[in-house]
Structures are given as C-alpha cells and as structure tokens.
Amino acid sequence: MDLDVFVSAHRAEWDRLDALLRRQRRLTGPEVDELVALYQRTATHLSLIQSSAPDPQLTGRLSQLVARARSAVTGARRASWRDATRFLTHGFPAAVYRSRHWWVPTALLSTALAVLLGWWIGTHPEVQATIATPSDLRELTRPGGEYETYYSSHPAAAFAAQVWTNNAQAAAMCLVLGVFLGLPVLWILFQNMLNLGIGLGLMSSAGRLDTFLGLVLPHGLLELTAVFVAAGTGLRLGWTVIDPGPRTRRTALAEEGRAAVGMAIGLALVLFVSGAIEGFVTPSGLPTWARIAIGVTAELAFLTYVHVLGGRAARTGETGDVEAAERSATVPTAA
C-alpha cells in the first residue's frame, strides 16, 4: 500500500467525519446517515493501515476519530446490574471452563509437586535442618505452635482481608505476567507449592499431619483452585504469544488479555470467599470434620458453577471477552 496515496484519497472523508462529530447534536437526518457511513469506512481504513502500512501518527489519529465516531453512533453506555449478572453467569464461568485444559493439569502437577516436596522434607532431617533450627522447628509444629496459632493470631475480619489481598495479588500476577511466555507464572507456582510442601513435610515429621490438613483444607481447596485457574490462564496467555493460532498475534492477545482481566475480577470474588473461610471458619471451634466439610462444599459449589454455567455459556460461543459492541471498532481485512 502506498500510504501517501491512500491518505490523499481519503483525507477528505476523515475531515468530513471530524466536522460532523464536532456538531453532532445539530445534525440533520441525512447528516446522521452520512456520519454512520463515514464511521464504517474510517474503521475499515484504520484496519487496512494497521495491517498493511502501520504508521504510529496516522494510526493514533484515526483510532481517536473512530473511537469518537463509535461513541456518537452507539451512544454512551454505563455498566449496569445486567452487566454484572451476565459476567457472573456467562463471562467468568465460561472463561474458566474454556481454560480448563490448562488449569486442571496445572493443578494436578502442582499438587503432585507439593506432595513430593513434603515427602522429601518430612523424610530427610538434614533438609529440615536447612529450614530452621531444631528449637524453631519444634515451636512451629508443637501443639499450640505457630502453625496452629497463625490462623487465630489476628482478628478474623482483619486476617481475612489480609489473606484475600495477598491471594488476589498472587492471582493477578499470574494472569498479568503470563504474557512473558508464562515463565514468571511457573516461579509463582513453585513458590506456593514449596511453602505448602514445607508445611506438609514439617508437620508430618512431627506426627501432626492430620492437624495440618485440618487447618489447610477448609480454605485451601478453594484458594488453591483459584490460584491454579489464574496460573493456567497465565500459561495459556503465554502460549498465545508463541502460537496465536488462526488469529493474528495482536488479535489473539487482545481477546485472551481481555478475558484474563475479567477472570482476575471473578477470581478476586472466589478468593474473597476462601479468605472469609480462612478468617472465620479455619480458626473456629468447629470440629475438624465440620470445617473440612465447609471447605469441600465451597470447592464443589465452585466446580459445579464452572461446569454447569460455564459449560453451557461456552457452548453458545461465550469466551469471557467483552461483548462485541465493546470491542475495537475495526474490521478484519486481508494483509
């Protein structure tokens, strides 16, 4: 494409669209029709320039012009309860369901790694000696020690808020950093599994594995599932950089990135529930079986929600991306 010739041929249309937008509240009927037609043509021009002869200055100008025209044509739109309901019943569960081939294997392999690390630490005293001194280890694992008092060391509400903030940050980092080929996600996962493995190993070596599991399982099932979903989605985003499939790399990253942002919001809600369980249920005086039952119920509820609502929405074409009307106002063209 000869960019100078293209600009000369269409500059008048862009200038006319700009002029109509400046006086859009005083347009006649024919002028409104003209604005819509110019908006569509300018969007096509922008797409052609982006795919064939990208010029930062021209692309920026046309992008702003198309955005203004799109706002004038479609009208301003505010988020509503309908949007929130659609997100919770369609967008978020569909996004989690679609990424299940990434986060389910991630969950299985990560759990296996944590168990393996726990076994290695629990059966090798020399490894335990590198973690802490014998007196410190006894303080950690004894009845009433730090592993047990950790969950009741702060007021429940403050502790739940702190836990939710930390876990939401970890999940968001997995989603955002996935674009770097997924490598930071693997490191975050390893750090989480190492911490879990250390707890498993130290408490099992002290003969108190049942106590440790009774403290971790009520909140840990849902919490770790959210982390695995975030990690799997981050890895999928990283793979999109390598292999975008039939889409252009830019389009694929835009679509998967928007879905990942939406998933971050949904997972923050999931982690809020797990944080509430960790703050109020885990340190409570309920019997161990009752606390674990609450955790299992929350986990099954989430998995059922994803499988039923997410599967149904995904089969109708829902991807977790924003609605078509909210996406970039360009049209696909051949390069």
DOKOLTOR-32328 format. One record per residue (C-alpha): x, y, z; residue number from 1. Coordinates in Angstrom, 3 decimals. Layout:
N
[atom [X Y Z] NUM]
...
This chain:
335
[atom [0.000 0.000 0.000] 1]
[atom [1.253 3.498 -0.926] 2]
[atom [0.416 5.330 2.285] 3]
[atom [0.695 8.830 0.830] 4]
[atom [-1.699 7.987 -1.994] 5]
[atom [-4.111 6.331 0.446] 6]
[atom [-4.106 9.352 2.750] 7]
[atom [-4.647 11.743 -0.170] 8]
[atom [-7.584 9.665 -1.378] 9]
[atom [-9.388 9.521 1.971] 10]
[atom [-8.313 12.604 3.915] 11]
[atom [-11.452 14.496 2.854] 12]
[atom [-13.656 11.724 4.307] 13]
[atom [-11.808 11.828 7.615] 14]
[atom [-12.028 15.595 7.792] 15]
[atom [-15.739 15.433 6.992] 16]
[atom [-16.288 12.844 9.741] 17]
[atom [-14.408 15.056 12.187] 18]
[atom [-16.552 18.035 11.223] 19]
[atom [-19.782 16.073 11.696] 20]
[atom [-18.632 14.857 15.100] 21]
[atom [-17.948 18.418 16.247] 22]
[atom [-21.564 19.362 15.614] 23]
[atom [-23.251 16.005 16.171] 24]
[atom [-26.057 17.437 18.331] 25]
[atom [-27.215 19.657 15.457] 26]
[atom [-27.125 17.107 12.645] 27]
[atom [-29.979 16.570 10.229] 28]
[atom [-31.270 13.125 9.357] 29]
[atom [-29.190 12.787 6.165] 30]
[atom [-26.110 14.007 8.028] 31]
[atom [-26.589 11.328 10.697] 32]
[atom [-26.705 8.695 7.946] 33]
[atom [-23.572 10.215 6.466] 34]
[atom [-21.819 10.094 9.855] 35]
[atom [-22.610 6.377 10.230] 36]
[atom [-21.337 5.609 6.737] 37]
[atom [-18.137 7.614 7.267] 38]
[atom [-17.591 5.911 10.623] 39]
[atom [-17.776 2.480 8.985] 40]
[atom [-15.458 3.480 6.150] 41]
[atom [-12.935 5.088 8.509] 42]
[atom [-12.892 1.962 10.695] 43]
[atom [-12.080 -0.049 7.579] 44]
[atom [-9.354 2.433 6.627] 45]
[atom [-7.827 2.121 10.095] 46]
[atom [-7.812 -1.660 9.857] 47]
[atom [-6.168 -1.537 6.429] 48]
[atom [-3.450 0.812 7.651] 49]
[atom [-2.769 -1.291 10.752] 50]
[atom [-2.390 -4.487 8.726] 51]
[atom [-0.587 -3.182 5.653] 52]
[atom [1.293 0.036 6.370] 53]
[atom [1.274 0.851 10.101] 54]
[atom [2.122 4.461 10.790] 55]
[atom [2.003 5.435 14.507] 56]
[atom [0.916 9.031 13.993] 57]
[atom [-1.790 8.260 11.440] 58]
[atom [-2.971 5.204 13.340] 59]
[atom [-3.292 7.282 16.509] 60]
[atom [-5.288 9.977 14.755] 61]
[atom [-7.669 7.522 13.092] 62]
[atom [-8.049 5.492 16.288] 63]
[atom [-9.227 8.596 18.140] 64]
[atom [-11.526 9.527 15.272] 65]
[atom [-13.057 6.051 15.129] 66]
[atom [-13.482 5.979 18.919] 67]
[atom [-15.298 9.340 18.874] 68]
[atom [-17.475 8.228 15.983] 69]
[atom [-18.265 4.944 17.638] 70]
[atom [-19.328 6.750 20.810] 71]
[atom [-21.565 9.042 18.766] 72]
[atom [-23.123 6.152 16.826] 73]
[atom [-23.646 3.717 19.684] 74]
[atom [-24.154 6.263 22.448] 75]
[atom [-22.551 6.333 25.866] 76]
[atom [-23.047 3.180 27.851] 77]
[atom [-22.826 2.679 31.588] 78]
[atom [-22.261 -0.526 33.451] 79]
[atom [-25.460 -1.923 34.947] 80]
[atom [-26.635 -4.790 37.090] 81]
[atom [-27.343 -6.610 33.828] 82]
[atom [-23.621 -6.450 33.018] 83]
[atom [-22.681 -7.798 36.447] 84]
[atom [-25.224 -10.595 36.183] 85]
[atom [-24.085 -11.533 32.687] 86]
[atom [-20.463 -11.540 33.826] 87]
[atom [-21.160 -13.836 36.783] 88]
[atom [-23.463 -16.221 34.895] 89]
[atom [-21.806 -16.254 31.470] 90]
[atom [-18.497 -14.451 31.016] 91]
[atom [-16.489 -15.536 34.053] 92]
[atom [-17.577 -19.189 34.280] 93]
[atom [-17.163 -19.586 30.501] 94]
[atom [-13.626 -18.197 30.667] 95]
[atom [-12.729 -20.610 33.472] 96]
[atom [-14.366 -23.510 31.631] 97]
[atom [-12.551 -22.728 28.372] 98]
[atom [-9.184 -22.682 30.130] 99]
[atom [-9.770 -25.968 31.971] 100]
[atom [-7.319 -27.813 29.709] 101]
[atom [-4.637 -25.543 31.152] 102]
[atom [-5.535 -25.152 34.808] 103]
[atom [-6.617 -28.741 35.543] 104]
[atom [-3.213 -30.192 34.521] 105]
[atom [-1.582 -27.265 36.330] 106]
[atom [-3.489 -28.184 39.489] 107]
[atom [-2.622 -31.877 39.266] 108]
[atom [1.076 -31.334 38.564] 109]
[atom [1.397 -28.615 41.205] 110]
[atom [-0.311 -30.738 43.848] 111]
[atom [1.948 -33.669 42.995] 112]
[atom [4.966 -31.378 43.326] 113]
[atom [3.803 -30.146 46.747] 114]
[atom [3.292 -33.733 47.953] 115]
[atom [6.705 -34.759 46.624] 116]
[atom [8.385 -31.815 48.332] 117]
[atom [6.516 -32.607 51.552] 118]
[atom [7.663 -36.220 51.446] 119]
[atom [11.254 -35.188 50.731] 120]
[atom [11.334 -32.665 53.571] 121]
[atom [9.495 -34.938 56.005] 122]
[atom [11.813 -37.909 55.464] 123]
[atom [15.132 -36.057 55.397] 124]
[atom [16.156 -34.436 58.693] 125]
[atom [19.155 -32.846 57.017] 126]
[atom [16.774 -30.923 54.730] 127]
[atom [14.738 -29.794 57.736] 128]
[atom [17.935 -28.525 59.344] 129]
[atom [18.400 -26.131 56.427] 130]
[atom [14.935 -24.664 57.001] 131]
[atom [15.247 -23.763 60.686] 132]
[atom [16.968 -24.755 63.910] 133]
[atom [15.565 -27.740 65.858] 134]
[atom [14.111 -25.434 68.517] 135]
[atom [12.418 -23.288 65.883] 136]
[atom [11.019 -26.392 64.195] 137]
[atom [9.585 -27.603 67.489] 138]
[atom [7.976 -24.218 68.035] 139]
[atom [6.416 -24.390 64.593] 140]
[atom [4.998 -27.903 64.865] 141]
[atom [4.172 -28.451 68.562] 142]
[atom [0.530 -28.421 69.755] 143]
[atom [-0.411 -24.783 70.019] 144]
[atom [2.640 -23.864 67.952] 145]
[atom [2.942 -21.293 65.204] 146]
[atom [1.285 -23.418 62.522] 147]
[atom [-1.858 -23.586 64.644] 148]
[atom [-1.882 -20.091 66.114] 149]
[atom [-1.197 -18.475 62.735] 150]
[atom [-4.880 -18.622 61.817] 151]
[atom [-6.038 -17.011 65.076] 152]
[atom [-3.183 -14.543 65.587] 153]
[atom [-5.251 -11.582 64.332] 154]
[atom [-8.917 -10.555 64.475] 155]
[atom [-10.869 -12.656 61.989] 156]
[atom [-12.033 -9.785 59.783] 157]
[atom [-8.576 -8.211 59.518] 158]
[atom [-6.970 -11.602 58.895] 159]
[atom [-9.494 -12.457 56.177] 160]
[atom [-8.878 -9.102 54.472] 161]
[atom [-5.116 -9.602 54.586] 162]
[atom [-5.344 -13.125 53.200] 163]
[atom [-7.708 -12.006 50.427] 164]
[atom [-5.405 -9.152 49.426] 165]
[atom [-2.311 -11.374 49.284] 166]
[atom [-4.013 -14.130 47.306] 167]
[atom [-5.714 -11.714 44.912] 168]
[atom [-2.342 -10.117 44.202] 169]
[atom [-0.770 -13.525 43.523] 170]
[atom [-3.609 -14.477 41.165] 171]
[atom [-3.418 -11.143 39.356] 172]
[atom [0.343 -11.520 38.925] 173]
[atom [-0.160 -14.957 37.357] 174]
[atom [-2.680 -13.524 34.915] 175]
[atom [-0.728 -10.396 34.018] 176]
[atom [2.771 -11.905 33.901] 177]
[atom [1.620 -14.822 31.773] 178]
[atom [2.295 -12.710 28.694] 179]
[atom [6.042 -13.145 29.375] 180]
[atom [5.843 -16.667 27.931] 181]
[atom [4.459 -17.937 31.253] 182]
[atom [7.867 -18.101 32.937] 183]
[atom [7.010 -15.832 35.911] 184]
[atom [3.860 -17.898 36.436] 185]
[atom [5.918 -21.062 36.878] 186]
[atom [8.052 -19.324 39.509] 187]
[atom [4.988 -18.087 41.428] 188]
[atom [3.508 -21.584 41.325] 189]
[atom [6.739 -23.132 42.572] 190]
[atom [6.918 -20.689 45.480] 191]
[atom [3.359 -21.557 46.524] 192]
[atom [3.937 -25.297 46.254] 193]
[atom [7.233 -25.018 48.138] 194]
[atom [5.501 -23.274 51.047] 195]
[atom [2.798 -25.931 51.072] 196]
[atom [5.373 -28.718 50.809] 197]
[atom [7.344 -27.314 53.754] 198]
[atom [4.242 -27.323 55.919] 199]
[atom [3.344 -30.851 54.854] 200]
[atom [6.858 -32.128 55.483] 201]
[atom [7.465 -30.500 58.846] 202]
[atom [4.088 -31.386 60.325] 203]
[atom [4.218 -34.955 59.007] 204]
[atom [7.688 -35.441 60.519] 205]
[atom [6.241 -34.287 63.845] 206]
[atom [3.368 -36.768 63.522] 207]
[atom [0.802 -33.981 63.189] 208]
[atom [-0.126 -34.192 59.504] 209]
[atom [-3.814 -34.633 60.393] 210]
[atom [-3.770 -31.349 62.302] 211]
[atom [-2.094 -29.563 59.416] 212]
[atom [-4.605 -30.874 56.872] 213]
[atom [-7.459 -29.981 59.193] 214]
[atom [-6.213 -26.390 59.191] 215]
[atom [-5.398 -26.120 55.483] 216]
[atom [-8.213 -27.983 53.740] 217]
[atom [-11.194 -25.821 54.835] 218]
[atom [-9.936 -22.778 52.930] 219]
[atom [-7.087 -24.264 50.913] 220]
[atom [-9.200 -26.234 48.445] 221]
[atom [-10.942 -23.175 47.029] 222]
[atom [-7.928 -20.905 47.482] 223]
[atom [-5.542 -23.184 45.611] 224]
[atom [-8.111 -23.830 42.885] 225]
[atom [-8.308 -20.075 42.266] 226]
[atom [-4.514 -19.868 42.118] 227]
[atom [-4.377 -22.822 39.713] 228]
[atom [-7.031 -21.224 37.480] 229]
[atom [-5.045 -17.977 37.429] 230]
[atom [-1.789 -19.817 36.726] 231]
[atom [-3.321 -21.946 33.976] 232]
[atom [-4.821 -18.878 32.353] 233]
[atom [-1.488 -17.078 32.589] 234]
[atom [0.267 -20.011 30.939] 235]
[atom [-2.356 -20.057 28.215] 236]
[atom [-1.760 -16.350 27.622] 237]
[atom [1.964 -17.032 27.389] 238]
[atom [1.370 -19.783 24.840] 239]
[atom [-0.794 -17.394 22.807] 240]
[atom [2.310 -15.252 22.339] 241]
[atom [4.089 -18.285 20.858] 242]
[atom [1.178 -19.759 18.899] 243]
[atom [-1.797 -17.429 18.322] 244]
[atom [-3.478 -19.974 16.055] 245]
[atom [-5.561 -18.732 13.095] 246]
[atom [-5.841 -15.235 14.627] 247]
[atom [-3.216 -12.572 14.287] 248]
[atom [-0.982 -12.331 17.331] 249]
[atom [-2.358 -8.883 18.147] 250]
[atom [-5.966 -10.032 17.924] 251]
[atom [-5.314 -13.199 19.919] 252]
[atom [-3.519 -11.341 22.700] 253]
[atom [-6.242 -8.692 22.820] 254]
[atom [-9.002 -11.286 23.124] 255]
[atom [-7.209 -13.506 25.639] 256]
[atom [-5.950 -10.485 27.569] 257]
[atom [-9.436 -9.027 27.971] 258]
[atom [-10.721 -12.412 29.120] 259]
[atom [-7.829 -12.629 31.621] 260]
[atom [-8.693 -9.218 33.060] 261]
[atom [-12.284 -10.325 33.520] 262]
[atom [-11.082 -13.533 35.118] 263]
[atom [-8.992 -11.532 37.595] 264]
[atom [-12.182 -9.839 38.799] 265]
[atom [-14.026 -13.138 39.091] 266]
[atom [-11.173 -14.844 40.912] 267]
[atom [-10.998 -11.940 43.336] 268]
[atom [-14.572 -12.819 44.320] 269]
[atom [-13.667 -16.501 44.670] 270]
[atom [-10.669 -15.621 46.814] 271]
[atom [-12.878 -13.378 48.929] 272]
[atom [-14.919 -16.459 49.816] 273]
[atom [-11.814 -18.529 50.601] 274]
[atom [-10.411 -15.633 52.657] 275]
[atom [-13.625 -15.462 54.658] 276]
[atom [-13.409 -19.214 55.320] 277]
[atom [-9.755 -18.870 56.367] 278]
[atom [-10.531 -15.946 58.643] 279]
[atom [-13.724 -17.200 60.271] 280]
[atom [-14.014 -20.984 59.781] 281]
[atom [-10.447 -22.323 59.928] 282]
[atom [-9.667 -20.895 63.419] 283]
[atom [-13.180 -21.530 64.740] 284]
[atom [-14.081 -24.028 67.418] 285]
[atom [-15.968 -26.242 64.977] 286]
[atom [-14.965 -29.900 64.800] 287]
[atom [-12.350 -30.686 62.177] 288]
[atom [-14.819 -32.670 60.089] 289]
[atom [-17.236 -29.742 60.025] 290]
[atom [-14.566 -27.257 58.950] 291]
[atom [-13.357 -29.578 56.209] 292]
[atom [-16.961 -30.189 55.103] 293]
[atom [-17.440 -26.430 54.654] 294]
[atom [-14.288 -26.257 52.531] 295]
[atom [-15.307 -29.238 50.420] 296]
[atom [-18.799 -27.779 49.921] 297]
[atom [-17.341 -24.452 48.754] 298]
[atom [-14.982 -26.250 46.362] 299]
[atom [-17.723 -28.444 44.898] 300]
[atom [-20.002 -25.430 44.522] 301]
[atom [-17.354 -23.592 42.517] 302]
[atom [-16.567 -26.576 40.292] 303]
[atom [-20.276 -27.172 39.665] 304]
[atom [-20.750 -23.492 38.866] 305]
[atom [-17.933 -23.624 36.316] 306]
[atom [-19.014 -26.927 34.787] 307]
[atom [-22.741 -26.167 34.526] 308]
[atom [-22.948 -22.432 33.867] 309]
[atom [-19.531 -22.153 32.243] 310]
[atom [-20.014 -25.174 30.020] 311]
[atom [-23.440 -24.006 28.911] 312]
[atom [-22.172 -20.480 28.141] 313]
[atom [-19.078 -21.767 26.324] 314]
[atom [-21.192 -23.986 24.089] 315]
[atom [-23.148 -20.915 22.975] 316]
[atom [-19.922 -19.204 21.921] 317]
[atom [-19.182 -17.211 25.078] 318]
[atom [-15.431 -16.735 25.582] 319]
[atom [-15.229 -14.403 28.545] 320]
[atom [-14.293 -11.491 26.292] 321]
[atom [-16.297 -8.267 26.399] 322]
[atom [-19.398 -8.051 24.235] 323]
[atom [-18.849 -7.452 20.526] 324]
[atom [-20.193 -3.922 20.778] 325]
[atom [-17.472 -3.063 23.295] 326]
[atom [-14.531 -4.278 21.231] 327]
[atom [-12.289 -2.368 18.899] 328]
[atom [-14.203 -0.823 16.042] 329]
[atom [-12.090 -2.281 13.267] 330]
[atom [-12.959 -4.928 10.737] 331]
[atom [-10.808 -7.870 9.672] 332]
[atom [-9.046 -7.450 6.368] 333]
[atom [-6.536 -9.418 4.371] 334]
[atom [-2.976 -8.213 4.791] 335]
